[in-house]
Amino acid sequence: MSDVLTSVLRRRGGSLLLAVLLCALPFYLDAFWLRIGLFSMAAAIGAVGIGLLSGTAGQLSLGHAFFLAVGAYGYVWLAGEPGPGLPPALAAVLAVLLAGAAGGLFSPVAGRVKGVYLGVATLALVFLGHHVLLTADSVTGGFNGRSVPPLELGGFSFTETDPELTVLGVPFGAEERLWYLGLALFALTWFTARGLLRGRPGRALVALRDSETAASVMGVQVARYRSAAFVVSSMYAGLAGVLLALSFRRVVPDYFSLALSVDYLAMIVIGGLGSVAGATAGAVFITALPLLMTRYADQLPLVATPGSGDGSIGPTEAARYLYGAAIVVILLYAPDGLHGLARRTRARLRRRRPVTAPSDAGPSPRTPATTTARAKEHTP
């Protein structure tokens, strides 16, 4: 029993340590770093969704920004004025369901079209959605966007309306409160996505990605699973949109452009297709890089500070050049992304770890000269 407990603790020790570290960060980091973490967690939720669709199911989608916009603006309209003015928690849930419903309306196309044709079809969603966001002023606020109503749960507000709130002597403002909300939503995304991938739906999607004909012979309903993957991916995008809206505190149409969809594809390529951990790593890299370069632009060579107007490369453009180069390097030397690279590194380290013989073992018997001793190979 103790050996089993030790094995479980050894496997889960790293995860528990990481969870404790993430929960402790708001007590030590300032607002800038917490905002980077919030944006990264929101991006990771959306990246997990596009990873399930493109990485696991093999369906190319360029319309992920549209479903993020549906989640963000859905929450703003449902919880705000003008709008129904629903309780914010209910509005957040309905916004996620609204994004899933939008994916469901498009799912018949996703069930019958694949590859680059689906990519072109979803590309139309981005342009159509951007036009609607600019013209539906009563719902979206037009070009200037709308302010985001604060989220409240059980009378607790995720804003700075209660400056008296302190925990262990640390004042908890909006960033600190939203940090734990983001952690909870990301944990929910992590466990549900891993459950899907390890269960029967995940195996069916992988079979569908590898060979549609073989999956159909094995009893996988091709159109049904394609449509379901699109709906689930849309709901993850809607959840990411809600968290992004709460983090930004104002939503504008120009943020939900084609460039955002391309960013999410870059996240899963860099992190590793079909991997929840890889999508998370790629999301953190793509999200944090431009923010860090903007803050430290005056200390970086060949990068101009924002608003300087001297003709040099701005931090946002420089960040895009860097992660574009990262995509090329990943495709050439690590096609399975950062997750695959980390897995192979761990495997090499385990193989190089020396194996020591038990200290209480007696002297080994002398083997005959005609017998060649070799290590026994265990059947895997």
C-alpha positions in Angstrom: 0.0 0.0 0.0 2.8 2.4 0.9 4.5 1.6 -2.5 1.3 2.5 -4.3 0.9 5.7 -2.4 4.6 6.7 -3.0 4.1 6.0 -6.7 1.0 8.2 -6.9 2.7 11.0 -5.0 5.7 10.8 -7.3 3.5 11.1 -10.4 1.3 13.8 -9.0 3.9 15.7 -7.0 4.9 18.0 -9.8 1.3 18.8 -10.6 0.5 19.6 -7.0 3.6 21.7 -6.6 2.7 23.7 -9.7 -0.9 24.2 -8.5 0.4 25.5 -5.1 2.8 27.8 -6.9 0.1 29.2 -9.2 -2.2 29.9 -6.2 0.6 31.7 -4.4 1.6 34.0 -7.2 -0.9 36.8 -6.6 0.7 37.4 -3.2 4.0 38.2 -4.8 3.4 39.5 -8.4 2.3 43.0 -9.3 -0.7 43.8 -11.6 1.3 43.7 -14.9 2.4 40.1 -14.4 -1.0 39.0 -13.2 -2.5 40.5 -16.4 -0.1 38.5 -18.5 -1.1 35.4 -16.6 -4.8 36.2 -17.1 -4.5 36.7 -20.8 -2.4 33.6 -21.0 -5.0 31.5 -19.2 -7.8 32.8 -21.5 -5.6 32.1 -24.5 -4.9 28.6 -23.2 -8.6 27.8 -22.9 -9.2 28.9 -26.5 -6.1 27.0 -27.6 -7.3 23.8 -26.0 -10.5 24.2 -28.0 -8.8 24.7 -31.4 -6.4 21.9 -30.5 -9.3 19.5 -30.1 -10.6 20.5 -33.5 -7.5 20.9 -35.6 -4.9 18.9 -33.7 -7.1 15.9 -32.7 -9.9 15.8 -35.2 -7.7 17.1 -38.1 -10.2 19.9 -39.0 -8.6 23.2 -40.2 -10.5 26.2 -38.8 -9.7 29.9 -39.3 -12.8 31.1 -37.6 -11.8 30.7 -33.9 -11.8 34.5 -33.4 -15.5 34.6 -34.3 -16.5 32.2 -31.5 -14.3 34.1 -29.0 -16.2 37.3 -30.1 -19.5 35.5 -29.6 -18.6 34.5 -26.0 -17.2 38.0 -25.2 -20.0 40.1 -26.7 -22.6 37.6 -25.6 -21.6 38.1 -21.9 -21.4 41.9 -22.3 -24.9 42.1 -23.9 -26.6 39.6 -21.6 -25.2 41.1 -18.4 -25.2 44.8 -19.4 -27.4 47.7 -20.4 -28.6 47.8 -23.1 -29.4 44.2 -22.8 -31.4 41.8 -20.7 -29.4 42.7 -17.6 -29.1 39.1 -16.4 -27.0 38.1 -13.3 -23.4 38.1 -14.5 -22.8 34.4 -13.6 -25.9 33.3 -15.6 -24.8 35.6 -18.4 -21.4 34.0 -18.5 -22.9 30.5 -18.7 -25.3 31.5 -21.4 -22.5 33.2 -23.4 -20.6 29.9 -23.5 -23.8 28.1 -24.6 -24.4 30.8 -27.2 -20.9 30.2 -28.7 -21.7 26.5 -28.7 -25.0 27.2 -30.5 -23.2 29.3 -33.1 -20.9 26.3 -33.6 -23.9 24.0 -33.9 -25.4 26.2 -36.6 -22.2 25.8 -38.6 -21.6 22.2 -37.7 -23.5 20.8 -40.7 -20.8 22.5 -42.9 -18.0 21.1 -40.6 -19.5 17.7 -40.8 -19.4 17.6 -44.6 -16.4 19.7 -45.5 -12.8 19.1 -44.5 -9.3 20.3 -45.0 -8.6 23.6 -46.7 -12.2 23.9 -47.8 -13.4 24.0 -44.2 -10.6 26.6 -43.5 -12.0 28.9 -46.2 -15.6 28.4 -45.0 -14.6 29.3 -41.5 -12.7 32.3 -42.8 -16.0 33.7 -43.9 -17.2 33.6 -40.3 -14.4 36.0 -39.2 -15.3 38.6 -41.9 -19.0 38.3 -41.4 -18.6 38.5 -37.6 -16.4 41.6 -37.8 -19.0 43.3 -40.1 -21.8 42.5 -37.6 -19.7 43.8 -34.6 -19.2 47.1 -36.4 -22.7 47.6 -37.6 -24.9 46.3 -34.7 -24.3 49.3 -32.5 -27.2 48.6 -30.1 -25.6 45.2 -29.1 -21.9 45.6 -29.7 -21.3 49.4 -29.3 -19.9 49.6 -32.8 -16.3 50.6 -33.5 -15.7 51.8 -29.9 -17.0 48.6 -28.3 -18.6 48.2 -24.9 -17.5 48.2 -21.3 -17.7 44.8 -19.6 -20.0 44.4 -16.7 -18.1 43.0 -13.6 -18.7 39.4 -12.6 -20.3 38.7 -9.3 -20.7 35.3 -7.6 -22.7 35.1 -4.4 -22.3 38.8 -3.6 -18.5 38.6 -4.2 -17.4 41.0 -7.0 -14.3 40.4 -9.2 -13.6 44.2 -9.3 -11.9 46.7 -7.1 -15.2 47.9 -5.6 -14.2 46.6 -2.2 -10.7 48.0 -1.5 -10.8 46.8 2.0 -10.4 43.2 1.0 -6.9 41.9 2.1 -5.6 38.4 2.3 -2.6 37.8 4.6 -1.8 41.5 4.4 -2.0 41.7 0.6 -4.7 43.9 -0.9 -6.8 41.9 -3.5 -7.8 44.0 -6.4 -9.4 43.0 -9.7 -6.4 41.2 -11.1 -5.9 39.1 -7.9 -9.5 38.1 -7.8 -9.7 37.3 -11.5 -6.5 35.3 -11.2 -8.3 32.6 -9.2 -11.3 32.7 -11.4 -9.0 32.1 -14.4 -7.3 29.3 -12.6 -10.6 27.6 -11.9 -11.8 27.9 -15.5 -8.5 26.7 -16.8 -8.5 23.7 -14.5 -12.0 22.9 -15.7 -10.9 23.1 -19.3 -7.8 21.0 -18.6 -9.6 18.1 -17.0 -12.5 18.0 -19.3 -10.3 18.2 -22.4 -8.0 15.4 -21.1 -11.0 13.3 -20.2 -12.3 13.7 -23.8 -9.0 12.8 -25.3 -8.5 9.8 -23.1 -12.0 8.5 -23.6 -13.9 7.0 -26.5 -14.6 10.4 -28.2 -10.9 11.2 -28.3 -10.0 7.8 -29.8 -12.7 8.3 -32.4 -11.4 11.7 -33.3 -7.8 10.4 -33.6 -9.0 7.6 -35.8 -10.9 10.1 -37.9 -7.9 12.3 -38.3 -5.6 9.4 -39.3 -8.0 7.8 -41.8 -11.6 8.7 -42.5 -12.2 5.4 -44.3 -10.7 3.2 -41.5 -12.6 5.2 -38.9 -15.9 4.6 -40.8 -15.2 0.9 -41.1 -14.6 0.8 -37.3 -18.1 2.3 -36.7 -17.2 5.9 -36.2 -19.9 8.2 -37.5 -17.8 10.7 -39.4 -20.2 13.6 -39.8 -21.5 13.3 -36.2 -18.0 13.4 -34.6 -16.8 16.2 -36.9 -19.8 18.3 -35.9 -19.4 17.5 -32.2 -15.8 18.5 -32.3 -16.7 21.8 -33.8 -19.4 22.5 -31.2 -17.1 21.6 -28.3 -14.3 23.7 -29.7 -16.7 26.6 -30.1 -17.8 26.3 -26.4 -14.1 26.4 -25.3 -13.6 29.5 -27.5 -16.7 31.1 -25.9 -15.4 30.5 -22.4 -12.1 32.0 -23.4 -13.9 35.0 -24.8 -15.8 35.6 -21.5 -12.5 35.5 -19.5 -10.8 37.8 -22.0 -13.7 40.3 -21.7 -13.4 40.3 -17.9 -9.6 40.7 -18.1 -9.7 43.5 -20.7 -12.8 45.2 -19.1 -13.7 46.6 -22.6 -14.2 44.7 -25.8 -13.7 46.2 -29.3 -14.3 44.6 -32.7 -10.8 45.0 -34.0 -9.4 42.6 -31.5 -11.4 39.7 -32.9 -9.8 39.7 -36.4 -8.2 37.2 -38.6 -4.9 37.8 -37.0 -6.3 36.4 -33.7 -7.4 33.2 -35.5 -3.9 32.8 -37.0 -2.4 33.4 -33.5 -4.4 30.4 -32.1 -3.2 28.2 -35.0 0.3 29.2 -34.2 -0.2 28.3 -30.5 -1.1 24.7 -31.2 1.6 24.3 -33.9 4.3 25.6 -31.5 2.9 23.7 -28.5 2.1 20.4 -30.3 -0.9 19.2 -32.1 -3.4 17.1 -30.2 -1.9 17.9 -26.8 -3.6 19.9 -24.0 -0.2 20.7 -22.3 1.3 21.7 -25.7 -1.6 24.0 -26.4 -1.2 25.6 -23.0 2.6 26.1 -23.6 2.0 27.6 -27.0 -0.7 29.9 -25.7 1.6 31.2 -22.9 4.4 31.8 -25.4 2.3 33.6 -28.1 0.4 35.7 -25.5 3.3 36.7 -23.2 5.9 37.5 -25.8 4.4 40.8 -27.3 3.5 42.0 -23.8 7.0 41.4 -22.5 8.6 43.0 -25.5 6.3 46.1 -25.1 7.4 46.5 -21.5 11.1 46.1 -22.1 11.2 47.6 -25.6 13.7 50.3 -24.4 16.1 47.6 -23.3 15.9 45.5 -26.5 18.1 46.1 -29.6 16.4 47.0 -32.9 13.0 47.4 -31.1 11.4 50.8 -30.8 9.3 51.8 -27.9 5.5 52.1 -28.6 4.6 55.5 -30.1 8.2 56.6 -30.8 7.6 56.9 -34.6 11.2 56.6 -35.6 10.5 53.9 -38.2 12.0 51.0 -36.3 10.2 47.7 -35.6 7.6 48.0 -32.9 7.4 45.3 -30.1 4.2 43.8 -31.6 5.7 43.3 -35.0 9.0 42.1 -33.5 7.0 39.5 -31.5 5.3 38.3 -34.6 8.6 37.9 -36.4 10.0 35.9 -33.5 7.1 33.5 -33.2 7.0 33.1 -37.0 10.6 32.1 -36.8 9.7 29.7 -33.9 7.1 28.1 -36.1 9.6 27.4 -38.9 12.1 26.0 -36.4 9.4 23.8 -34.8 8.3 22.4 -38.1 11.9 21.6 -39.2 13.3 20.1 -36.0 10.4 19.3 -33.7 7.2 18.7 -35.8 5.4 17.5 -32.6 6.0 20.8 -30.9 7.2 21.8 -27.5 5.2 19.0 -25.8 6.9 16.3 -28.0 10.3 17.9 -27.4 9.8 17.8 -23.7 8.6 14.2 -23.8 11.7 13.1 -25.7 14.0 15.0 -23.4 12.4 13.2 -20.3 12.8 9.9 -22.1 16.5 10.5 -22.7 17.1 11.6 -19.1 15.5 8.4 -17.9 17.6 6.3 -20.1 20.8 8.0 -18.9 19.9 7.5 -15.3 22.2 4.9 -13.8 20.7 1.7 -12.4 22.2 0.6 -9.1 22.2 -2.9 -7.9 20.6 -3.7 -4.5 23.2 -3.3 -1.7 22.2 -6.5 0.2 22.7 -8.7 -2.8 25.3 -11.4 -2.3 28.1 -12.2 -4.7 26.8 -13.4 -8.0 27.6 -17.0 -8.8 30.4 -17.7 -11.3 29.1 -18.5 -14.7 30.7 -21.2 -16.8 33.2 -20.1 -19.4 31.0 -21.5 -22.2 28.0 -19.4 -21.1 27.5 -15.8 -22.2 25.6 -13.8 -19.6 23.3 -11.1 -20.8 20.5 -9.0 -19.3 17.1 -10.4 -19.5 14.7 -8.4 -21.7 11.3 -8.0 -20.2 8.2 -8.2 -22.4 6.6 -4.8 -22.5 
